[in-house]
Amino acid sequence: MADGDETMAMEIESVPGALEWHANYCERSNAPITARVIRSLLALMETDTASGRRLAQWAGRGIEDALALRVVGGLHSLSLSGEEPRLEPVFQGLITDQAQVDAIVCDAARTFDHRLLPWFDGPPQTNEAGRSASVMGALLWLSRQLGPRFELNEIGASAGINTMMARFVFDLGGTTVGPSLSSIRIEPEWRGDAPPPGTVEIVEATGCDIAPVDLTDERQAERLRAYIWADAHDRMARMDAAIAMAKRMPPEVQRMDAAEFVAARLARPQEEGVTRVFFHTIMWQYLPQPTADAITAAIEAAGDQATSEKPLAWIRLETNRETFRHELTVRYWPGGADEWTLLAQAHPHGEWVEWNG
């Protein structure tokens, strides 16, 4: 996607414009099935259904709210569960004619109108193991600055899949780290130099979410699967492996406001020789501004007190709201705290990482 197209996304306010932008984005992300389903929502808006009216009357910003992906998640759920078999060939990519897709989606909405409405109520929880590639790259980079031992604290962990990253094996452009026999192998297309080889020891990992997803609960796990784009077979396989991993040993995810979580974790005693890390991936845009400001103030204040024996770091993989590129940036204390260091740009679901570090 050209820089101009990405910047123009900030100027799109209409629902049809937002749907078309997201459909184009999916096409350019090699997801034509998802693009067709999103375009069918333009037809859904014209139907006499509650879901169509809610689409047409959406009061927020369609792109920033991921409106298209909320509704597609609901439709995908109906397909995955087998409740609406007419949707299955659509999500399998067997029906490619847009008019046919429009008709099937509109008929499904008429039948399952009441089932689609709750999917409008919250943003997609696309907890994606592939994003941990960027986080691990940042930890390898930080290990050169601060040492190899880390306490991980994930803000907005959703189901806690990335909170389990100590159990994944990574191949990052030839730099490998993690247990070799792991059932989850993270090996994105790596662009640029590999991150520096080294040791990463995660001594503790916990996360928070205001509405965490329990991977051991079949219904909640299926909802998370529904948010995965139907084109993304590798992502679905990783999700299934993560669900199985969580059933053996669930990740530690606390139901807590993000700012309260950060304050509570900062108040805990810190082990000498262990870097306390806060990290988050593709969630900052959903935080209320007062919460984001409180987190920033708390981490920066703690950074002022950090020492070489008890360092602090902040890793984020987030969308640059001006360019809509996803950037991996890092701050750490002591040293390097005056500005964010850009280490990489990455695909939002971890398919590739372009390393700058």
RAWO-V663324 format. One record per residue. RES is the residue in one small letter. SS is DSSP state (H for helix, E for strand, - for the rest). NEAR is the number of other C-alpha atoms within 10 Angstrom. Layout:
{{RES | SS | NEAR} {RES | SS | NEAR}}
//
This chain:
{{m | - | 11} {a | - | 7} {d | H | 11} {g | H | 9} {d | H | 13} {e | H | 17} {t | H | 15} {m | H | 13} {a | H | 19} {m | H | 16} {e | H | 12} {i | - | 16} {e | - | 14} {s | - | 16} {v | H | 23} {p | H | 17} {g | H | 16} {a | H | 23} {l | H | 25} {e | H | 18} {w | H | 23} {h | H | 23} {a | H | 24} {n | H | 18} {y | H | 18} {c | H | 19} {e | H | 15} {r | H | 12} {s | - | 15} {n | - | 12} {a | - | 17} {p | H | 20} {i | H | 23} {t | H | 28} {a | H | 26} {r | H | 24} {v | H | 26} {i | H | 27} {r | H | 22} {s | H | 23} {l | H | 26} {l | H | 20} {a | H | 16} {l | H | 25} {m | - | 20} {e | - | 13} {t | - | 16} {d | - | 12} {t | - | 18} {a | H | 17} {s | H | 26} {g | H | 22} {r | H | 14} {r | H | 13} {l | H | 24} {a | H | 17} {q | - | 12} {w | - | 14} {a | - | 11} {g | - | 12} {r | - | 16} {g | - | 22} {i | - | 22} {e | - | 14} {d | - | 18} {a | - | 17} {l | H | 25} {a | H | 27} {l | H | 26} {r | H | 22} {v | H | 25} {v | H | 27} {g | H | 25} {g | H | 21} {l | H | 25} {h | H | 25} {s | H | 23} {l | H | 21} {s | H | 21} {l | H | 18} {s | - | 12} {g | - | 12} {e | - | 13} {e | - | 20} {p | H | 13} {r | H | 16} {l | H | 23} {e | H | 19} {p | H | 13} {v | H | 25} {f | H | 22} {q | - | 13} {g | - | 14} {l | - | 10} {i | - | 16} {t | - | 16} {d | - | 10} {q | H | 15} {a | H | 14} {q | H | 13} {v | H | 25} {d | H | 21} {a | H | 14} {i | H | 18} {v | H | 24} {c | H | 25} {d | H | 17} {a | H | 21} {a | H | 24} {r | H | 18} {t | H | 13} {f | - | 18} {d | H | 16} {h | H | 13} {r | H | 14} {l | H | 24} {l | H | 18} {p | H | 13} {w | H | 20} {f | H | 22} {d | - | 11} {g | - | 12} {p | - | 18} {p | - | 22} {q | - | 23} {t | - | 20} {n | - | 24} {e | - | 24} {a | H | 24} {g | H | 27} {r | H | 26} {s | H | 24} {a | H | 28} {s | H | 30} {v | H | 22} {m | H | 20} {g | H | 26} {a | H | 24} {l | H | 29} {l | H | 22} {w | H | 21} {l | H | 22} {s | H | 20} {r | H | 13} {q | H | 16} {l | H | 23} {g | - | 21} {p | - | 19} {r | E | 20} {f | E | 25} {e | E | 19} {l | E | 23} {n | E | 24} {e | E | 25} {i | E | 28} {g | - | 30} {a | - | 30} {s | - | 27} {a | - | 31} {g | - | 30} {i | - | 27} {n | H | 28} {t | H | 27} {m | H | 22} {m | H | 24} {a | H | 21} {r | H | 18} {f | - | 21} {v | E | 20} {f | E | 26} {d | E | 18} {l | E | 26} {g | - | 17} {g | - | 14} {t | E | 15} {t | E | 19} {v | E | 20} {g | - | 19} {p | - | 14} {s | - | 13} {l | - | 10} {s | - | 15} {s | - | 15} {i | - | 22} {r | E | 20} {i | E | 23} {e | - | 19} {p | - | 22} {e | E | 15} {w | E | 19} {r | E | 16} {g | - | 12} {d | - | 14} {a | - | 19} {p | - | 23} {p | - | 19} {p | - | 16} {g | - | 16} {t | - | 16} {v | - | 19} {e | E | 18} {i | E | 17} {v | E | 13} {e | E | 15} {a | E | 20} {t | E | 20} {g | E | 31} {c | E | 26} {d | E | 20} {i | - | 16} {a | - | 16} {p | - | 19} {v | - | 22} {d | - | 20} {l | - | 26} {t | - | 17} {d | - | 11} {e | H | 11} {r | H | 12} {q | H | 15} {a | H | 17} {e | H | 16} {r | H | 21} {l | H | 24} {r | H | 24} {a | H | 25} {y | - | 23} {i | - | 25} {w | - | 22} {a | - | 22} {d | - | 19} {a | - | 15} {h | H | 11} {d | H | 11} {r | H | 20} {m | H | 19} {a | H | 13} {r | H | 19} {m | H | 23} {d | H | 17} {a | H | 17} {a | H | 24} {i | H | 23} {a | H | 15} {m | H | 20} {a | H | 19} {k | H | 14} {r | H | 10} {m | - | 11} {p | - | 19} {p | - | 22} {e | - | 18} {v | E | 26} {q | E | 19} {r | E | 17} {m | - | 17} {d | - | 16} {a | H | 23} {a | H | 20} {e | H | 14} {f | H | 22} {v | H | 22} {a | H | 15} {a | H | 10} {r | H | 15} {l | H | 17} {a | H | 10} {r | - | 8} {p | - | 8} {q | - | 16} {e | - | 14} {e | - | 13} {g | - | 16} {v | - | 22} {t | E | 30} {r | E | 24} {v | E | 19} {f | E | 21} {f | E | 20} {h | E | 22} {t | E | 26} {i | - | 20} {m | - | 19} {w | H | 17} {q | H | 14} {y | H | 13} {l | - | 14} {p | - | 9} {q | H | 11} {p | H | 10} {t | H | 15} {a | H | 16} {d | H | 12} {a | H | 16} {i | H | 19} {t | H | 15} {a | H | 13} {a | H | 15} {i | H | 19} {e | H | 19} {a | H | 11} {a | H | 16} {g | H | 21} {d | H | 12} {q | H | 13} {a | - | 19} {t | - | 15} {s | - | 16} {e | - | 15} {k | - | 19} {p | - | 26} {l | E | 29} {a | E | 26} {w | E | 23} {i | E | 24} {r | E | 25} {l | E | 26} {e | E | 21} {t | E | 20} {n | - | 12} {r | - | 14} {e | - | 12} {t | - | 16} {f | - | 17} {r | - | 18} {h | E | 21} {e | E | 23} {l | E | 28} {t | E | 21} {v | E | 24} {r | E | 22} {y | E | 25} {w | E | 25} {p | - | 19} {g | - | 14} {g | - | 13} {a | - | 17} {d | - | 9} {e | - | 10} {w | - | 15} {t | E | 16} {l | E | 16} {l | E | 21} {a | E | 21} {q | E | 21} {a | E | 26} {h | - | 18} {p | - | 21} {h | - | 21} {g | - | 19} {e | - | 19} {w | E | 20} {v | E | 28} {e | E | 20} {w | E | 21} {n | - | 15} {g | - | 17}}
//
